[in-house]
């Protein structure tokens, strides 16, 4: 995966612009690709410290608040360094507004904010100028890289910050107190010097690149082979944190002992490949990062043949598609909750390329891979979209609903929370496991799905929410149809050697789990007959829409067994006769169900979840089965109370 990321970065830098040579010096590569090392700005506002030069000295002129603009990212020069107490690679840093509790007074809140600001200002701003910028200014001045005037420029700014420290901290604290921020958001703190952003000064850019270079050299070795380009390089480093999958501040991550100097052995990368990785990460985040319910993923293209012309064409198509979608000029089908998703476009490419889905989450400043799906070819993405369209077409016709849209939401619906009372999702791992199986064509066990389907259906019954029950059942049937079309639904083998035909096979045979076992079809028909009864009760008793009618108490919270189905059928028939609603159509359904249950083995060998689920699906198909029964029996006198 990481090789594909580096290759993408190489092409973005070199394939689209020949201005950077892979064999160029480390400093040339860094200088030409400053943007590769800038951090993503997620702050809601940017607060600038205003410094203006007057008669050779700098004066503090207050603060200025701005909204962040993506086009000015290079001017802000935000490049995050060490978490916690360490400095960044520039004096630009983030300030987080401390949480205020209800019992805190105004004075306590202000003191809390000031304490936080003072701590951050010292660690990220004062330390940067005193411990980073001033030493570098002296070093480069001696080397004649900077003039004495440049060194004095830094010295005077540092002196002004020291002298005006209290005023600056007080002003920042008051501004943060006054401003309303969204929960969890932050402010970016930077400088405007003589009306110019620090990114407009070459000296700040030079220092940033030098500090990154120094960091990389802390764990490096000479004349070693780069793990990415496989070439022997003058210098390789282990301080590559483009993807923060590991950190060298913990001994367990260091190969060959406890010394960080040996970290290069873990993942030796030359300066060129480091730049490629950095540029690729930035490109992916800007162009190929998407939402996936509670997660985000990077879509990484990989070419098996590696022709730059084809690479350029594909990337141009993807970039243009993204732009058109955002501008509302194009709308694609999607299988996730991200309206900017472009997988349908990828499915139209040939298999000379593949894509990798890299699902990431951030914890304690480090990144964790929650799911990595490699080498998904366009042909399989096409199969997934074909299965989506097949499922939509089938269920739009079945339920006379042209608005049915199948996405991974139907799957997520069952794999979010194991209990409705939980505040946070706890089934994400199962959801991601199913996602991987779909993209990698791995079998998914029907019994595994069944337990989660039934849990949701049982919740709906317990909560007397008939409307939600039918939605849950429809979603479950759609998921099964989708997986069956992809040929990854792993069903139990039928134990009956011959199928049993029924008048309702045009509906039943379309259901992927309506097997040759007559008990399954019989259970579905009993469920359909129960649905007809419940609808009659709801209409007659004027029940609130979506609420459970009285007969629902016989369903035992949808925890049914073989004996329950056998006893339910005569109860439903008797209740329908009480309502004078047991016409020819319903009698055909009841008789067919009875015949199937009689032909079934003495032991159906079906679990409680299976029995309950087939019954629920029968309820969901109740109106379609009733309509077919009326057509078959020409039952024009069939009661319409359940409409």
N, C-alpha and C positions, 0 to 999 in steps of 0.2 A: 504493500500500500504506500509506504513512505517513498519508494522509488517512483511511483506514479505521480506523487505530489511534487517531487523534485523535478521530474521531467516536464510537468505542466509549468512550473516556475521557469525552467530553462527556456521553454518555448515562448512564454509571455514576455520574457526579457529579451530573448535573442531572435525568436521567430518573427515577432512583430516589429522588432527594432534591432538592427544590426549594430547599434551604437555601443553595445556592451559585449566584449569578447570574453569567452569562457577562460581564455588563457591570460586575461589581463591581471594586473596586480591586485592584491587584496584591497588596497586603499582606493584604487580606481573603481573596482566593483562596488564598494561601499558607498563612495561618493556619488556615483551615478544612480544608486538605488536606495536613497535615503528613505523613501516612502515604505520600503519593505520592512523597516525597523520601527515604524510608528505604530502605537497601540490604537485599538479601536476606541472611539469616544462614545461613551454611553451616558454621560452626564446630561442632566436636563438644562443646565445653564453653564456659562463660562464667566468667571469673575477675573477681571484684569487689574493688576496693580499698575498704576500709571506712574512712570518715572520720566521726567523731562530734564534735559541738560541745560544749565544756565550758568554762564561764566565759568565753565570748566567743571562745575559740580552738578550732581544729580539732585533733583528735588522730588519728594513724594507728593503727588498731586491728586491723591484719592483713588477711588475704585470705579470701574465701569463694568456693567453687567451686559452680556450679550447672549443671544441664542447661538448654539453651535451650528456651523455650516460645513457640510461635507467637503465642499470645494476649498475650504480653508484649513483642512486637516494638517497640511504640511507647515502652515504658518504657526499653528498652536504648538507644534513640536513635542507632542506628548508621547513619550516612550517609557513605558513602565519598567522599572528595574525590580529590585528585591521587594518582596512583600513586607509589611510590618514596618520596622524601624529603618530599613535601608533607603538610600536615595534612589531617585529615578535617573535616567540618562540625560535628563534635562530638568530645569527647575519647575516645569509644569507638573502639577500633581492633582489628585482628587481630594476633596473635602466631603466627608459624610456628616450630615446633620444628625446629632445624637437623638435617640428616642426620648420623649418626655412623657413621664407617667402622670396620671390624673392628680396625684397628691403633691406634685412638685409646684412650688411657687414660681413666679416670674423670675425672681432673682436666682433661684436654683437652676432654672432652665438656662438662663444667660451664663451663669458660672460654668455649667456643664459644657455649653457650646464653646466658651472661651478656652477652657482647659483642653478641649479636643483640637481647636484651631492652633493653639500655642504649641502643642505637641507635634502636630503635623507640619507646621511652619518651620519649626526647628529641625525636624528630621529631613524634610523634603526640600526646603528652600535654603535656609541658612547653611545647612551642612553641604548642600550642593555647591554653593558659591565658595564657602570657606575651604572645604576638603577636596573638592573636585576641580572647580573652575580656576581658582587661584593657582594651585600647583600646575595645572595644565598650561595656564597662561605663561607662567615663568619658564616651563619646559620648552614650549614652542617658541618663546621669545629668544631663548638661548640658541635654539636650532635655526633661527631666522625664518621660521614658518610664519610667525606673527611679528608684527612691528611692536615697538615699545608703546606706541599709541593704543594698540589693541589690548595689550596687557593692562595699561592704565584704565582703559574702558571697563574692564572686568573689576579692577581694584576699586574704582569709584562707585560702581553699582553695589559691590559688597559692603563698602563703607556706609552708603546711604541706607541699606537694609538694616545694618546694625544700629545706626543712629535713630532710625524711624520705626524700629521694631514694635514698640508699644502702640504707636498710632495705627500702624498697619494691622496688627492683630486685633485691636479694638474695633477698627472699621470692618474688618472681615467678619468678626463675631456678630456685630450688630446687623450686618447685611444678611447673614445666614439666619439669624433670629427672625428678621422681618419677612424673608422670602418663604413662600409656600412651595414645598416640593412634594412630588408623588412619593408614595411609600417606597422606601428602599433606594430612592434615587440620590444622586450626589451632584456636587458642583465641581467643575474643573477650575483650578487656580493657575493663572499664567501671568505674563507681563506684557505691557505695551510700553516700549521704550522710545521716547521721542516720536510717539504716534505710530510706531512700527511694531508688528508682531516679532517675537524672538526668532521665529522661523525665517524671517527676512534678513537676519544677520548671519553672515557666513561663519562667524566665530562660534555661535551656538550650535550650528550644524556640525562644525568640525569637532567640537567637544563631544557631542553626542556619539558620533561615529568612533571617536577615539576611546570613549568609555566602553562601548560595545566590544571593540577590538581587545581592550585590556581584559574584559571579562572572559572572552573566549580563550585568551592566552593563559588563563589561570590553570586550565586543564588542557594541555596541548602536547603534541609530540612532533618531532621533525622526521621527514622522509618516511612517512607511513602511508598505507593505502587507505583511501577514502572508502567508507562502506557503501556509498551511493554510486559514485561514478567509477569505482573500482580502479582508479588511477593512483599511482604513487605521487604524493604531493609533498611540497616542501614543508607544509605545516597542516596538521589536522587538529581539531578541537573536539572536546566532549561537552562543551558548554552550549549546546544547541537546544534552546527552549522554545522553538517555534511551536511545537506541540508539547505541552508540559505533562508528558506521560510519566516522567520520573524526575526526581530531584536529587542532586548530589549532596544535599545537606543531611541526608540520612544514610548511615553506613551500609544499610542493606541494599542500597541501589548502586553501590560502587564496586566495580569488579576489581579483584586483586587486592583487597584490603580496605582499610578505613581512610586512606588518604584521598582527598578530592583531586589531587594531581593525577591520579590514575583513572579518573572518570572518562578520559578520552577513549579508554579501551572498550567501554560499553558501546559507544556509538561514534566512532571517529568520522568526522565530516570536515571536508576542506572548505575554504572560505567561499569558493564559487558555489558549491552545493548548498552551503548555509544560506547564501543570498537567494538561490533558487527556491529553497524551502520557504524562506521569509516572504518572497514575492508571491509564491503560489498560495500561501495561507491567506494573504491579503486579497488576492484575486478570488479565491474560493469564497471568502466571507462577503465580498462585494457582489459576486455574480452567481455563485452556485451554493448558497446557504439557504436552507428551507426549514419551515416548521413541520413538525410531525407530532401533533397532539401535545403531550407534555415535554417533548424533546425538540432538539434541532439536529439537523444533519448536514454534512457537506457532501455534495455529489461530485465525485472525483472521476473524470474521464481518463481512460487508459487505452492506448492504441497498440494493437499487436504488431502492426507493420511500421508504425512510427514515421510516416511521411509528413513532413511539415506542412505541405500544401493541404492535405486532408485535415490535419490538426487545425489549421487556420480556418478552414471552411466550417468545421463543426463548431468551433468556439464562436465564430461570427454569428452562426445561426442561433446558438444558445443565448448569446448576448442580445441579439436583436429581438428574439422571442420574449426574453425577460422584459426588455424595454417596451415592447408592444403591449404586453399584458398589463404592465403598470400604468401605461397611458390609456388603457381601455380600448386599444385598437385591435386586440385579438383575445379570444377566449378559447381555452383548451379544456378538454375533459380532464378531470383529476381524480385520483384515488385516495387523496389525503385531505386534510383540512386546510391546506395552504393553497390559496387561490392563485399564487404565483408559481405553483408547481409546473414543471416542464417535462415530466416523464413521458407524456404522450408524444412529444417531439422526439425524444431520445428513442422511443420505440419504433420510429420510422427510419432510423439509421440502419446500416448493415452491420454484420457481426465482425467487421474488422476492428471494432472498438468494443469496450465494455465499460461499465461504471461501477464504482465502489461507493457504498453508503457508509459514511463514518458518523455514527451517532455519539455526540460528546455531551458531557455534563461537567460543571465546574464545582469543585469541593475544596474548601480551605486554600484557595489560590492555585490549586493544581487541577489539571484536566483528567477526566477519567473516560475511557472508552466504554460506553454502555452496550454498544453493538457495532460490529464491523461485518458488513456483507460485501464480499469481494467478488469481482468478475461476474456481474449480472449483465447478460448480453441483451441487446435491443430486441432480438427475436423472442426472448422470454418476457420482456416487458410488453411486447405486442400480445403474447398469449394472455397476460394478466388483464390487459385492456379488453381483449376479446371476451374473456370470461366475465368481466364487468358488464360489457354490453349485452351479452347473452343473459345474464342474471336480470338486468334491468328490463329487457324485452319480455322475458318470461313472466316476471311478477307484475309488470305494468298491465299485461293482458289478463293475468290471473285475478288481480284485484281491481281491475278497471281504474287504475291510477297512473296517469301519464307522468306524474311528478316523482316517481320512485327513482332515486339516484343512489347507486351502490358505491360506497367508499369503505375505507378501513374503519370509518366511524361505527358501522354495524358490528365490527369485531370488537372495537374499543368499548362499545356499549356493555359488553359482558365481562370485560377485563379491565375494569377501573377499580372498583371497591368491592371487597368481599362482604361488606356490610354497609348498608345505606347510612348508618349512623357514624361511620368513620369520616373524619375530616379530610384526610388525604388519601389518594389512591395507593393501594397496596398490592395491586396485581400487575404492575407495569412489566415485571420480568416475564410473566406469561404472555402478555401482549407482544413484547419484543421477540419472544421465542416463536410465536405464530408468524409475526412479520418476517423473520428470517426464513422460516419454512416456506413461506409463499414465494419469496424472492430466490430461494435456493432449491426449490422443487423438492422439499423434504416432506415425507408423509406426516399428516396430522391425525392423531387418534380420535375417532368419533366419541369414545367414552370420556376422554378428557374434556372435549367441548361440551358434552352433554351435562356434566356436573355443574358447569358454570351457566349453561342455558337454564337448567332447572332452578338453580338458586335464584336467578332473576325472576323467573316466572312465579316461583313460590312467594317471593316478596310481593309481587303484584297482587296475588290472591289474598295474602294476609292483610295487605293494605286496602283491600276492597276496591282496587283500581282496575276495572275491567278494560278501560281504554288503553292503559299502559300494558296490560297483559297481551292484548292483540298486537300492539307495536312490538313488544319483546318477541312474541312468537313469529311475527313476520320477519324480523331481523334475523332470528335464528335460522329460519328456513332459507333466507337469502344467503347467509354465510355458508350453509351446507351446499347450496346450489353452486355458489362461486368456487368453493374448494373442490367440489365434485367435477366441475368443468375443467379445472386445472389438473385433475387426476392425482390429487394429493390427499384426498379424504380416505382415511384408512377405516374401512367398515369391517364388522364381523362377518365371517362367511355364513351364508344361509345354510341351515341344516335340512331344509326341505329340498327334495330332488326335483319337484315339479311345481310350476307356478299355479296359483288358483285364480281363475279369471272371475271378474265381477263386473256388474254393469257400470261401475264407476272408475274403471281402469284408466280412462283418458285423463282423469285427474290424479288418481293414486299413483299411476306408473311414472308420472312426472316428478314425483317426490323422491329425492335421491336415496332415502333410507326406507322407503316402502318396499320391503324385500319380498321374497317368495313365501316367507312365513305367513300363513293366513292370519295368525294372531295380530300381527302388526297392522294389516289392513282393517281387521275387525276393530281394533282399538281406535283407529283413526275415525271409522264410521260411528262408533259410539260417541266419540268426542264431538263429531259433527251434529249428531242428534241432540246432544246436550246443549250445544250452542243454539240450536233452534228453540229449545225449551226456554233457555235463559232469556232469549230475546222476546219471546212471548210474555214471560213473566215481567220483564222490564217495562214492556208497553202497557200491559194490563194494570200493573200496580203503580204506573207512572213514577218509576224509580228515576232518581237523578241520573243524567247521562253519564255513562262510564262506571256507575256503581254496581256492586254485586247484587243480583236478585236472590231471593230466599233459597232456591235449590242449590246455590253454590256451596252451602254448608256441607253438602254431601260429598264434596270433592276433597275433603280432608287436607286442605291447604296444598293441594296438588302433590301429595305424597302417596301415590296410588300403587297398588299391587295387583296381581292377577285376580285375586278374589274380589277386589273392589270393582273391577271392570265388569266381571260376571254379574255382580249384584246390582250395579248401576243401570244396566240395560233395561231390566223390567221396571225399575223405579221410574226411569225416564218415560217409558211407554205409558205407564199408569198415569203419570202426571199430565202427559199430553192428552190422554183420553179425558181426564178431568176438565181440561180446557176445551174439549171438543175440537182439538187441533191435530188429531191423528189420522190425517187423510192418506190417500194412496201413495203420495210421494214419500211421506215420512215412514209409512209402513214398509216401503221398498228398502229404504235405508236401514230400518231396524231388522228386517228379515235378512238382508245381506250380511249385516254385522253378526247376527245370531248364527247364520250358516257358517261364516268364517271362523267364529270362535269354537263352534262344534267340531270343525275339521282340524283345528289346531291340536297339537299334541297335548297330553294331559298336563305336562309341565312346559310352559312357554319358554322357560330359560331366559326370561327378560328381567333385568334389574328394575327396581322401583323407579329410577330415573328414566329408564327407557319407556316403561309403561306410561309414566306421567307425561313425558315429552310427546309421545305419539298421540296421546289423548289431547294434549294442548294443541298440537298441530291440526287434529281433527276439528277442534273448536274453531280454529282460525280459517279452516276450509269449509266451515259449515254452510255458508251462504252459497258457495259455488256448488257444493254437493246437493244442496236443496234445489237449486235451479236446474241442475241436471236431472234430478229425480222427477221434478215436475214435468220436464220435457219428455222423459222416458215413459211416464205413466199418463201423460196428457191430463194431468190433474188440475183442471181449471177451477175446481172448487177448493183447492188448498188454501187454508186460512192465511191471510196476509198480515196478521197481527204483529208478526216479528219483524216486519219491514222497518 
